[in-house]
Amino acid sequence: MATSAGARSQGFGVRHSINPNPYTGVFGNDGARYAEDVAEVVATCTPGRVAGFIAEAIQGVGGSVPLADGYLPAVYKARPPARPPDALPPPARSAAPAAGARGRSVRS
C-alpha cells in the first residue's frame, strides 16, 4: 500500500493523503487505490475515529481537476466502523471541585 509522503510527520490534527489526480497521480484514475491510502492514514495516524473528511477538486489555471473515478464511494466504504455509544469510555470526572476565578469552590 502506498503511504502519503509526510502523513506520519505532520503533527497533531490534520492528515493528508495522496491526491487522487486521474491525470498525473501515482495510481492514475484508480479511485479505489487512493481510497486504500486514506484507509492506511486513518489506521496508522489516528485512534480510528475521524471527525471530518474534506475532499475537493483542485482548481488550476486550466480548470478544475476532477477526483479519480470511484474515489469518494471507495473512501466511504473504507472508513472504520462507527463505535456504538456504549463502547465509548465514560467522561473523566474530578473528585475535587474546581476552583473559581477568585479561589472559591465551584461545583459542576
TORVEXGU-53096 format. One record per atom (N, C-alpha, C): atom name; residue number from 1; x, y, z. Coordinates in steps of 0.02 Angstrom, whole numbers. Atoms other than C-alpha are relative to their C-alpha. Example, Ala and Ser with C-alpha at 12.3 -4.5 7.8 and 13.67 -1.06 7.14 Angstrom:
residues 2
<a:N; k:1; x:45; y:-59; z:0>
<a:CA; k:1; x:615; y:-225; z:390>
<a:C; k:1; x:45; y:60; z:0>
<a:N; k:2; x:-42; y:-59; z:-3>
<a:CA; k:2; x:684; y:-53; z:357>
<a:C; k:2; x:-39; y:55; z:37>
end
This chain:
residues 108
<a:N; k:1; x:42; y:-58; z:0>
<a:CA; k:1; x:0; y:0; z:0>
<a:C; k:1; x:44; y:62; z:0>
<a:N; k:2; x:-39; y:-61; z:3>
<a:CA; k:2; x:66; y:172; z:-40>
<a:C; k:2; x:-14; y:42; z:63>
<a:N; k:3; x:7; y:-42; z:-58>
<a:CA; k:3; x:95; y:294; z:100>
<a:C; k:3; x:8; y:72; z:-19>
<a:N; k:4; x:-6; y:-71; z:13>
<a:CA; k:4; x:69; y:480; z:97>
<a:C; k:4; x:69; y:23; z:20>
<a:N; k:5; x:-69; y:-21; z:-8>
<a:CA; k:5; x:236; y:568; z:85>
<a:C; k:5; x:16; y:22; z:71>
<a:N; k:6; x:-17; y:-24; z:-67>
<a:CA; k:6; x:231; y:658; z:252>
<a:C; k:6; x:-54; y:-12; z:51>
<a:N; k:7; x:59; y:9; z:-43>
<a:CA; k:7; x:74; y:590; z:335>
<a:C; k:7; x:19; y:-14; z:72>
<a:N; k:8; x:-16; y:19; z:-68>
<a:CA; k:8; x:161; y:519; z:487>
<a:C; k:8; x:39; y:54; z:38>
<a:N; k:9; x:-39; y:-52; z:-34>
<a:CA; k:9; x:262; y:676; z:525>
<a:C; k:9; x:-35; y:68; z:-1>
<a:N; k:10; x:35; y:-63; z:8>
<a:CA; k:10; x:127; y:809; z:507>
<a:C; k:10; x:-22; y:32; z:66>
<a:N; k:11; x:22; y:-30; z:-62>
<a:CA; k:11; x:91; y:840; z:691>
<a:C; k:11; x:-72; y:-16; z:15>
<a:N; k:12; x:68; y:14; z:-25>
<a:CA; k:12; x:-75; y:843; z:782>
<a:C; k:12; x:-53; y:29; z:-45>
<a:N; k:13; x:59; y:-28; z:33>
<a:CA; k:13; x:-241; y:864; z:695>
<a:C; k:13; x:-11; y:-23; z:-71>
<a:N; k:14; x:16; y:12; z:70>
<a:CA; k:14; x:-246; y:867; z:505>
<a:C; k:14; x:49; y:-49; z:-30>
<a:N; k:15; x:-41; y:47; z:38>
<a:CA; k:15; x:-181; y:725; z:397>
<a:C; k:15; x:-16; y:7; z:-73>
<a:N; k:16; x:10; y:-3; z:73>
<a:CA; k:16; x:-159; y:723; z:209>
<a:C; k:16; x:15; y:-68; z:-30>
<a:N; k:17; x:-13; y:62; z:37>
<a:CA; k:17; x:-169; y:576; z:92>
<a:C; k:17; x:20; y:19; z:-72>
<a:N; k:18; x:-22; y:-12; z:69>
<a:CA; k:18; x:-112; y:557; z:-88>
<a:C; k:18; x:-57; y:32; z:-41>
<a:N; k:19; x:49; y:-35; z:43>
<a:CA; k:19; x:-200; y:675; z:-210>
<a:C; k:19; x:-27; y:-48; z:-54>
<a:N; k:20; x:28; y:46; z:50>
<a:CA; k:20; x:-320; y:569; z:-316>
<a:C; k:20; x:-7; y:33; z:-69>
<a:N; k:21; x:0; y:-33; z:66>
<a:CA; k:21; x:-272; y:656; z:-479>
<a:C; k:21; x:-1; y:-53; z:-55>
<a:N; k:22; x:5; y:52; z:52>
<a:CA; k:22; x:-330; y:548; z:-626>
<a:C; k:22; x:50; y:9; z:-57>
<a:N; k:23; x:-46; y:-13; z:56>
<a:CA; k:23; x:-205; y:629; z:-745>
<a:C; k:23; x:73; y:-11; z:18>
<a:N; k:24; x:-71; y:4; z:-18>
<a:CA; k:24; x:-40; y:641; z:-652>
<a:C; k:24; x:11; y:-36; z:66>
<a:N; k:25; x:-6; y:33; z:-65>
<a:CA; k:25; x:-74; y:544; z:-491>
<a:C; k:25; x:38; y:-66; z:-5>
<a:N; k:26; x:-40; y:61; z:-1>
<a:CA; k:26; x:30; y:394; z:-438>
<a:C; k:26; x:-41; y:-62; z:-18>
<a:N; k:27; x:42; y:57; z:18>
<a:CA; k:27; x:-118; y:275; z:-463>
<a:C; k:27; x:-44; y:13; z:-60>
<a:N; k:28; x:40; y:-15; z:59>
<a:CA; k:28; x:-188; y:356; z:-619>
<a:C; k:28; x:-72; y:14; z:19>
<a:N; k:29; x:71; y:-13; z:-11>
<a:CA; k:29; x:-378; y:351; z:-623>
<a:C; k:29; x:-32; y:-54; z:44>
<a:N; k:30; x:24; y:54; z:-42>
<a:CA; k:30; x:-395; y:209; z:-495>
<a:C; k:30; x:-20; y:26; z:69>
<a:N; k:31; x:24; y:-29; z:-62>
<a:CA; k:31; x:-501; y:286; z:-357>
<a:C; k:31; x:5; y:-46; z:60>
<a:N; k:32; x:-3; y:48; z:-55>
<a:CA; k:32; x:-501; y:126; z:-253>
<a:C; k:32; x:70; y:-2; z:31>
<a:N; k:33; x:-69; y:1; z:-28>
<a:CA; k:33; x:-310; y:129; z:-234>
<a:C; k:33; x:14; y:63; z:41>
<a:N; k:34; x:-8; y:-60; z:-40>
<a:CA; k:34; x:-314; y:309; z:-175>
<a:C; k:34; x:-39; y:-7; z:66>
<a:N; k:35; x:40; y:11; z:-60>
<a:CA; k:35; x:-451; y:259; z:-51>
<a:C; k:35; x:37; y:-45; z:49>
<a:N; k:36; x:-41; y:43; z:-44>
<a:CA; k:36; x:-335; y:123; z:17>
<a:C; k:36; x:51; y:42; z:38>
<a:N; k:37; x:-47; y:-44; z:-33>
<a:CA; k:37; x:-210; y:260; z:55>
<a:C; k:37; x:-34; y:38; z:56>
<a:N; k:38; x:38; y:-34; z:-52>
<a:CA; k:38; x:-343; y:356; z:151>
<a:C; k:38; x:-11; y:-47; z:59>
<a:N; k:39; x:12; y:50; z:-53>
<a:CA; k:39; x:-385; y:197; z:250>
<a:C; k:39; x:64; y:-12; z:39>
<a:N; k:40; x:-65; y:10; z:-35>
<a:CA; k:40; x:-199; y:173; z:290>
<a:C; k:40; x:16; y:59; z:44>
<a:N; k:41; x:-13; y:-59; z:-40>
<a:CA; k:41; x:-181; y:352; z:350>
<a:C; k:41; x:-45; y:-1; z:63>
<a:N; k:42; x:46; y:4; z:-58>
<a:CA; k:42; x:-335; y:330; z:463>
<a:C; k:42; x:24; y:-53; z:49>
<a:N; k:43; x:-21; y:55; z:-44>
<a:CA; k:43; x:-269; y:164; z:530>
<a:C; k:43; x:65; y:14; z:36>
<a:N; k:44; x:-66; y:-11; z:-30>
<a:CA; k:44; x:-92; y:225; z:565>
<a:C; k:44; x:10; y:67; z:33>
<a:N; k:45; x:-11; y:-68; z:-25>
<a:CA; k:45; x:-113; y:409; z:609>
<a:C; k:45; x:-55; y:26; z:45>
<a:N; k:46; x:55; y:-22; z:-42>
<a:CA; k:46; x:-274; y:417; z:709>
<a:C; k:46; x:-18; y:-56; z:48>
<a:N; k:47; x:24; y:53; z:-44>
<a:CA; k:47; x:-356; y:323; z:852>
<a:C; k:47; x:-57; y:-40; z:-31>
<a:N; k:48; x:52; y:37; z:35>
<a:CA; k:48; x:-480; y:258; z:722>
<a:C; k:48; x:-65; y:38; z:-7>
<a:N; k:49; x:61; y:-40; z:6>
<a:CA; k:49; x:-611; y:393; z:742>
<a:C; k:49; x:19; y:64; z:-37>
<a:N; k:50; x:-14; y:-59; z:41>
<a:CA; k:50; x:-615; y:531; z:612>
<a:C; k:50; x:-55; y:51; z:11>
<a:N; k:51; x:50; y:-52; z:-12>
<a:CA; k:51; x:-702; y:695; z:650>
<a:C; k:51; x:-27; y:28; z:-65>
<a:N; k:52; x:22; y:-27; z:63>
<a:CA; k:52; x:-710; y:752; z:470>
<a:C; k:52; x:45; y:-21; z:-57>
<a:N; k:53; x:-38; y:18; z:60>
<a:CA; k:53; x:-654; y:713; z:294>
<a:C; k:53; x:-15; y:53; z:-53>
<a:N; k:54; x:9; y:-52; z:51>
<a:CA; k:54; x:-627; y:850; z:165>
<a:C; k:54; x:32; y:-23; z:-64>
<a:N; k:55; x:-27; y:17; z:66>
<a:CA; k:55; x:-606; y:810; z:-19>
<a:C; k:55; x:-25; y:54; z:-48>
<a:N; k:56; x:20; y:-51; z:47>
<a:CA; k:56; x:-606; y:942; z:-153>
<a:C; k:56; x:41; y:-6; z:-64>
<a:N; k:57; x:-36; y:-1; z:63>
<a:CA; k:57; x:-560; y:957; z:-334>
<a:C; k:57; x:50; y:58; z:1>
<a:N; k:58; x:-52; y:-51; z:2>
<a:CA; k:58; x:-402; y:1057; z:-369>
<a:C; k:58; x:-14; y:48; z:-58>
<a:N; k:59; x:12; y:-51; z:51>
<a:CA; k:59; x:-430; y:1220; z:-463>
<a:C; k:59; x:67; y:27; z:-24>
<a:N; k:60; x:-60; y:-27; z:29>
<a:CA; k:60; x:-292; y:1272; z:-581>
<a:C; k:60; x:-17; y:50; z:-54>
<a:N; k:61; x:13; y:-49; z:52>
<a:CA; k:61; x:-270; y:1398; z:-721>
<a:C; k:61; x:-36; y:-30; z:-60>
<a:N; k:62; x:32; y:33; z:56>
<a:CA; k:62; x:-331; y:1270; z:-847>
<a:C; k:62; x:-68; y:-29; z:17>
<a:N; k:63; x:64; y:27; z:-21>
<a:CA; k:63; x:-487; y:1224; z:-749>
<a:C; k:63; x:7; y:-43; z:61>
<a:N; k:64; x:2; y:42; z:-59>
<a:CA; k:64; x:-534; y:1103; z:-613>
<a:C; k:64; x:20; y:-71; z:-18>
<a:N; k:65; x:-20; y:70; z:9>
<a:CA; k:65; x:-452; y:931; z:-598>
<a:C; k:65; x:-48; y:-43; z:41>
<a:N; k:66; x:48; y:41; z:-37>
<a:CA; k:66; x:-585; y:802; z:-552>
<a:C; k:66; x:36; y:-53; z:42>
<a:N; k:67; x:-27; y:56; z:-40>
<a:CA; k:67; x:-558; y:666; z:-423>
<a:C; k:67; x:0; y:-63; z:-42>
<a:N; k:68; x:-3; y:63; z:36>
<a:CA; k:68; x:-513; y:492; z:-485>
<a:C; k:68; x:-68; y:-35; z:3>
<a:N; k:69; x:64; y:36; z:4>
<a:CA; k:69; x:-661; y:384; z:-538>
<a:C; k:69; x:-9; y:-47; z:59>
<a:N; k:70; x:17; y:45; z:-55>
<a:CA; k:70; x:-744; y:297; z:-392>
<a:C; k:70; x:34; y:15; z:66>
<a:N; k:71; x:-39; y:-17; z:-61>
<a:CA; k:71; x:-635; y:385; z:-261>
<a:C; k:71; x:-46; y:10; z:61>
<a:N; k:72; x:42; y:-15; z:-59>
<a:CA; k:72; x:-771; y:454; z:-146>
<a:C; k:72; x:-40; y:-60; z:24>
<a:N; k:73; x:34; y:61; z:-25>
<a:CA; k:73; x:-878; y:294; z:-141>
<a:C; k:73; x:47; y:-49; z:33>
<a:N; k:74; x:-48; y:47; z:-29>
<a:CA; k:74; x:-722; y:191; z:-107>
<a:C; k:74; x:25; y:24; z:68>
<a:N; k:75; x:-20; y:-26; z:-66>
<a:CA; k:75; x:-667; y:307; z:35>
<a:C; k:75; x:-56; y:-11; z:50>
<a:N; k:76; x:57; y:11; z:-45>
<a:CA; k:76; x:-841; y:296; z:110>
<a:C; k:76; x:-3; y:-72; z:23>
<a:N; k:77; x:2; y:71; z:-19>
<a:CA; k:77; x:-834; y:105; z:107>
<a:C; k:77; x:60; y:-19; z:43>
<a:N; k:78; x:-61; y:18; z:-35>
<a:CA; k:78; x:-656; y:103; z:177>
<a:C; k:78; x:4; y:30; z:70>
<a:N; k:79; x:-4; y:-32; z:-65>
<a:CA; k:79; x:-696; y:208; z:331>
<a:C; k:79; x:-9; y:-51; z:56>
<a:N; k:80; x:8; y:47; z:-56>
<a:CA; k:80; x:-684; y:124; z:501>
<a:C; k:80; x:-72; y:-2; z:24>
<a:N; k:81; x:69; y:4; z:-24>
<a:CA; k:81; x:-848; y:62; z:575>
<a:C; k:81; x:-10; y:46; z:60>
<a:N; k:82; x:16; y:-44; z:-56>
<a:CA; k:82; x:-932; y:180; z:697>
<a:C; k:82; x:-5; y:-41; z:64>
<a:N; k:83; x:5; y:34; z:-64>
<a:CA; k:83; x:-917; y:132; z:880>
<a:C; k:83; x:-66; y:19; z:32>
<a:N; k:84; x:63; y:-17; z:-33>
<a:CA; k:84; x:-1083; y:119; z:972>
<a:C; k:84; x:14; y:43; z:62>
<a:N; k:85; x:-11; y:-44; z:-57>
<a:CA; k:85; x:-1105; y:249; z:1111>
<a:C; k:85; x:20; y:-36; z:64>
<a:N; k:86; x:-18; y:36; z:-61>
<a:CA; k:86; x:-1093; y:116; z:1247>
<a:C; k:86; x:72; y:-25; z:0>
<a:N; k:87; x:-69; y:22; z:4>
<a:CA; k:87; x:-918; y:70; z:1185>
<a:C; k:87; x:48; y:57; z:17>
<a:N; k:88; x:-43; y:-57; z:-16>
<a:CA; k:88; x:-852; y:245; z:1221>
<a:C; k:88; x:13; y:2; z:76>
<a:N; k:89; x:-14; y:-4; z:-72>
<a:CA; k:89; x:-765; y:270; z:1389>
<a:C; k:89; x:-40; y:57; z:31>
<a:N; k:90; x:37; y:-54; z:-33>
<a:CA; k:90; x:-860; y:375; z:1517>
<a:C; k:90; x:45; y:61; z:7>
<a:N; k:91; x:-40; y:-59; z:-7>
<a:CA; k:91; x:-804; y:555; z:1533>
<a:C; k:91; x:35; y:1; z:68>
<a:N; k:92; x:-38; y:-4; z:-62>
<a:CA; k:92; x:-670; y:587; z:1664>
<a:C; k:92; x:-31; y:53; z:46>
<a:N; k:93; x:27; y:-47; z:-50>
<a:CA; k:93; x:-734; y:670; z:1823>
<a:C; k:93; x:51; y:10; z:54>
<a:N; k:94; x:-46; y:-17; z:-54>
<a:CA; k:94; x:-630; y:757; z:1952>
<a:C; k:94; x:-34; y:-11; z:67>
<a:N; k:95; x:27; y:11; z:-66>
<a:CA; k:95; x:-655; y:707; z:2133>
<a:C; k:95; x:-6; y:65; z:38>
<a:N; k:96; x:1; y:-64; z:-35>
<a:CA; k:96; x:-614; y:882; z:2195>
<a:C; k:96; x:-36; y:52; z:-42>
<a:N; k:97; x:32; y:-53; z:39>
<a:CA; k:97; x:-720; y:1032; z:2146>
<a:C; k:97; x:51; y:48; z:-29>
<a:N; k:98; x:-45; y:-48; z:32>
<a:CA; k:98; x:-639; y:1156; z:2027>
<a:C; k:98; x:-1; y:65; z:37>
<a:N; k:99; x:-4; y:-65; z:-32>
<a:CA; k:99; x:-579; y:1322; z:2095>
<a:C; k:99; x:-26; y:53; z:-47>
<a:N; k:100; x:26; y:-54; z:41>
<a:CA; k:100; x:-672; y:1476; z:2033>
<a:C; k:100; x:52; y:54; z:-12>
<a:N; k:101; x:-46; y:-54; z:18>
<a:CA; k:101; x:-594; y:1638; z:1971>
<a:C; k:101; x:31; y:32; z:62>
<a:N; k:102; x:-27; y:-32; z:-60>
<a:CA; k:102; x:-571; y:1703; z:2149>
<a:C; k:102; x:16; y:-52; z:54>
<a:N; k:103; x:-20; y:51; z:-46>
<a:CA; k:103; x:-523; y:1539; z:2228>
<a:C; k:103; x:-57; y:-34; z:36>
<a:N; k:104; x:57; y:32; z:-31>
<a:CA; k:104; x:-699; y:1493; z:2282>
<a:C; k:104; x:-15; y:-66; z:-35>
<a:N; k:105; x:17; y:65; z:26>
<a:CA; k:105; x:-757; y:1317; z:2257>
<a:C; k:105; x:-60; y:5; z:-48>
<a:N; k:106; x:55; y:2; z:49>
<a:CA; k:106; x:-867; y:1285; z:2104>
<a:C; k:106; x:-18; y:-72; z:-12>
<a:N; k:107; x:22; y:70; z:12>
<a:CA; k:107; x:-970; y:1126; z:2089>
<a:C; k:107; x:-30; y:-5; z:-70>
<a:N; k:108; x:28; y:9; z:67>
<a:CA; k:108; x:-1012; y:1057; z:1918>
<a:C; k:108; x:-58; y:-47; z:1>
end
